[in-house]
Amino acid sequence: MALITYLTTVKFGFGEIAGIEADLAGLGVKKPLIIADKGIVAAGIVETVKGSSALLASAPVFDGTPTNPTEEAVEAALAPYREHACDGLVAIGGGSPIDLAKGVALLATHPGSLETYAAILGGIPKITAAVAPVIAVPTTSGTGSEVGRAALITLKDGRKLGFIAPHLIPKLAICDPELTLGLPGWLTAATGMDAVTHCIETYLSPRENPPAEAIALDGLKRAAAHIERAVKDGSDREARKEMMMAALQGGLTFQKGLGAVHALSHPLGGLKEVSLHHGTLNAVLLPAVLRFNASHAQEKYAEIRRVLGLSADADLAEWLAGLTAHLGLPANLTAMGVPRSVVPAIAEAATKDHSSATNPRPATAADYAAMLEASF
């Protein structure tokens, strides 16, 4: 038996943010807390969203979201949530504010420390329907967190862990491409390659879910066709719309699980020595992982080549590495500032990451170390 569940409510299209006042009322949210980061505030996007709703106009804003969400930031945001007696959250930004909002929504309604609810520590069944409602308003096109059941948060001891449950999926995602028109080129490229990686990894996952696989392939086709246009011209409305749809589709396929790229990028994202952008990491790691998995997914690789319009004998890993380079992203982990000394610890952590279980080819710590070495 294959259990197939989809998923939440999505409002998609230019100008959809204008209806957020009614959306809040529909969820019964009367005192929302806005979660964002300083870049989103500086870009004026928070003010744009607040201007769409009388209720949001006076809502408190937490803008202390770090590049990779942390337990400390969750606790810091939880303070104004409780202080203002909030009853819901509006997350504005990329995956980091959305994941942080999920962490706040969890701790605001569940006892104990964040670690209690980590997936690899048996926390999934402990997360109940009591989770506070979240409206996700993505301003990048990559993470898919607006429809994802997971939040990736780095604990105080440095472990970047997944918190996973259907109840963590935002109650509503408002995907308004208008909010992405000012996104810088490098961030468009990095988040776009995140979407590409999501579509590829979820498609390759061995779990049975044909609807998710069809969505993943369609998302990959859209992203591959429009990512360069979106990077070149951020005002290209069609390209922005297609990239936001591709990111959404990548998130809708998380139900199948991810793979070795994310098993590696999750612990790398928790490093204290250097701050690493998740989407860029995925782009850099993807070629080595594709080469590792090739022998275990030949038919699916052939289908990916077909969707991308490549020849039957094309080197998929090489093509994606070329796309990453053409977009101006770093070519390897060295260029990202990752020290080689972390390889043993990251390789071991990857074997324990929740994404490792759905990689098409089982991977040991030695395998992960080899993939990392190939990415320097």
N, C-alpha and C positions, 0 to 999 in steps of 0.2 A: 504493500500500500504506500502511495505517495501522498503526504499531507501537504496541501497547497493552500496558502492563505494570502490574500491581498486585501488591503494593508491599512490604508488610512485615506483621508480626504485631501485632495490636491486641487488648488485653484491655480490655473496656469494661464498666463497671457499678459501682455502689456497693459498696465494700469490696474491690475487686480488688487494692488495694495490699497486702493481707494475704499474697498469694502471691508476693511479690517474692523471697523467699529461694530458692524453687524456680526462679524465673525466672533468677536469677543463675547458679545451678548449671547450668541448661539451656544457658546460653551459655558455660559454662566460665570464668566470671569468679570469681576467688578473692580479688582485691585491688582492689576498686572505689574510685574517687575520686568523692565526691559534689560536684556543681557546683550552687550555688544563689546567692541574693543575700541581702543583709542583711535585707530585708523578709520574705522567706520564712522565714529563721531566726527573726526576732523574732515571727512569727506562730505559731511552734511547729510548722510543717508538716514541717520537716526532722526534728525529733525524733519526730514521728508516723511518718514513713517509716522512720527508723532503728529505731524500736521494733517494726517489722514483721519485722525480720531480724537474727539474731545476727551475721551477716557485716557488715551495715551499721552495727551498733551501735558497732563500733570503727573504722569507716572514716574516713579523713581527709575534711574538708569544706573546700572553697574557696567562700567567700561574697562574693568581691570582684567579682562580675559587675556592670558598669555598666548603666545604662538601655539604651544601645545598645552591644553588644559591641565591644570594641576589640582590636587586635593586641597592645597592651600587656597587656591582661587575659588573653588567650590564653597569652601567655608566662608571666605570673604564675601561672596555674593549672597550666601544664605543669611548673613546678618541683616542687610536691608530688607530682604524678603520677610523676615520675621518682624523686624522693627516696624514696617509699614503694614503688617497684617495682610500680606499679599495672598492671592488665591489662584495665581496662574502666572505664566511667563511668556514673554514675546522675545524670541531669540533672533537677532538681526546680525547677519554676517556670514562668514564661511563656517566650516565644520567646527572650528574651535568654540565660538560663542554658542552654537547649537548644542554641542556635546556638553559644554559647561552648564547650559540651562537644564539639560537632562539630569546632570548630577545634582543640581539644586532641587529640581522637581522630585528627585528620589529622596534626598536627605530631609527635605521639608516634610515628608510624609511617612518616613520609615525610621525606626530607632537604630542606634548604633553607629559605628564608623563606616566610611565608604567601603573599606576593604571587605566588610561583611557581605557585600553584594557582587563581588568580582566573579565573573563567569568561571574562571579556572579554579576558584576556591569554593565552588558549590553555591554561588549566590543567585543563580538564575531563578529557581523556584521561590526565593525569598522576596522577589520584587512583585508587588501586587498591583491591583487596579487602583489603589489609593494614590498612585503617583500624580502629582499636580499637573494640570493640563498645560501643554506647551504649544504655542503657535510658532512655527519655524519660518523665517523670512530669509532665504538664502540670497546673498549678494555676490557670490562667486558661482561658477559652474564647474563643480568637480566632486565635492565630497559625498553628495547624496545623503548626508546626515539628516536632511529634512524629512526623509521617509525611512530612515534606518532605525533598527531596533537596538543599536549599540551606541555606547559612548566610550571613547578612549580617553582615559584620564591617568595622569602620572601621580602615583602616590608619593607620600613624603619620603619614603625610603628609596625612591628612584624607579620603582617598577611601573611600567606603563601597561595598564591592564584594561581589559574590555568588560564593560558592564552591559549585559545583554538581556533583553526581555521584550516581548510584544508590547508591554505597558510603557516602555520607554519611547516608542514611536510617537512623534508629535501628533497631537490630535488633528492638526491642520497644517498643511504646508502651503504657503502663498509664494508661488514661483513667478515673480514679475521680472521679465528680462530688462525692463526699464532700469532697474536698480543695478544692473551690471555694466551699463554703457560707459561708465568712467573707470572701469577696472584697468590697471596698468597692464602693459603687454606681457611682462615677465610673469605676473600673477595669473593672467589669462592662460598662458602656456602651462604653468605649473599645475594649476587646478584642472585645466583641460586634460593633461596627461594623467591626472588622478582618475578622472572619469573614464579615460581609455583603459587604464589598468583595472578598474572595477569591472568594466564590461568583459574584459578578457578573462580575468581570474574567476569571476563567478560563472562564466560560460564553461570554463575548464573544470570547475569543481565536479567531482564524481557523484554528488547527490542528484537524485532524480527530481527534476522540476522543469519539464518542457516549456511551460509558459515563461518562466524566468529566463531560460536559454534564448527564447525568441526575442524577449525584451532586450537582453544583453547584446545580441547581435545587431538589433536595430539601433541601439544606443551607440555601439561601436561604429556603425556605418555613418551615423550622423556626425559623431565627433571627428572621425577621420576626414570627412568631407568639408568640415567647417572650421576646424581649430586654427589652421593657418590664416584663414580670412579674419577670424576674430582677433588674433594676435596682431595682424597687420593693421587692421582698422577697427578700433574699439567701438566705433559708432555704426558698424554694419549690423543693422537690426536683425536681419535674417540669420546671420552667423551667431549673434548673441542668443537669439531664440533657440536655435538648433543646439547650441552648446548647453544651454540650460536644460533642454529636454534630454540630451544625452547624459548629463549628470544625474538628473532625476531617474532615468532608466537604470543607470548604474546602481543607484541606491535601492531601487525596487527589486533588484536581483540579489541583494545581500542575503536573502533567505537561503540561497544555495551555499553560502559560505565563500570565503576568499581562499588565499593560498600562500605560497612561500614568499611572494613579494611582501605581503602584509605581515607575515610572521617575522620577517626581518625588519621592516620599516617601523613596526610598533616599538620594539625595544630601542632601535636607533633613535626614534623620536623622543625617548625618555632620557637620553644622554644629557648630563649637566655640563660636559666639557664644551659642547657646541650646540647651538640651536638650529635644528634642521627642519625644513619645510616638508611636510608629509608628501604632497604631490610630486615634488621634485625628487624626493627619495624613491618613490615608486617608479618614476621614469628611468632613473639611473639603474635600479635593481632589475627591472623587467627583462632586459635582454638575457642576462645570466640565468634567470629563473626559467625563461622560455627554453633555453638550450638544455637545461637540466630536465625539464618535463617532456621534451619532444618525443621521446620513445614511448611515453605512456598516453599520448593523446593525438596520435597521428590523424585520425579522421576529423577531430575537431580543429586541428591546425589547418587541414585542408579547407574546412568550411570558413575559417577566419580569413584565409587567403582569398577565397571566393568573394566574401563580403567586402574585402578591401580592394578588390580588383587586381590582385597580384597574380603572377603566373604560378602554375602548380608546383614549380620547383624553387620558388622564391624563398630566401632565408628570412623568415618572419622576424627573428630577433634582430637581424641586421637592419631590416626595414624600419623597425621601431626605434632602434638606436639612431638611425639617420633622421627620423622625424624629430626626435628629441634635440639632436644637434641643430637641425634647421630652425627649430623654434628658439634657439639661443639659450637653452638650459645647460647646466653643467654636464660634462661628459662622463664623469665618474665620481666616486666617493672622495677621492683626493681633492678634486676641485671644490667639493662641498666642505672640506676641512675636517673630514672624519679621520681620526688617527688609527693606524693599523693595529695598535695595541688593544683595541676593543673587540677584535674579531672573536677570540675564544668566548668571551662573556656573551656577546650578542648571538653567536651561533647556538650556544646552550639555551639562552632565553627563547630563541626562535622555536626550539623543539617543544617548549611549554606554552607557546602562544596559541590561542584558540583557533587562529586561522590555519595553523599547520595541519590540522586534522583533515581539512578539505582540499589539500594540495593533491593533484592527480597522481603524483609519484611520492611515496613516503620518503621523508628526508631525515637523516641523522644530523647530529651536531657537526660531524665531519663534512657532510654534504652542504650544510649551511655555511660553514667556514669557506668551503671551496667557492660557493656562489658569491660570498662577500669578496674574496680575493680576486675573483674575476671581474668585480665591479670597481676595483681601484684603478 
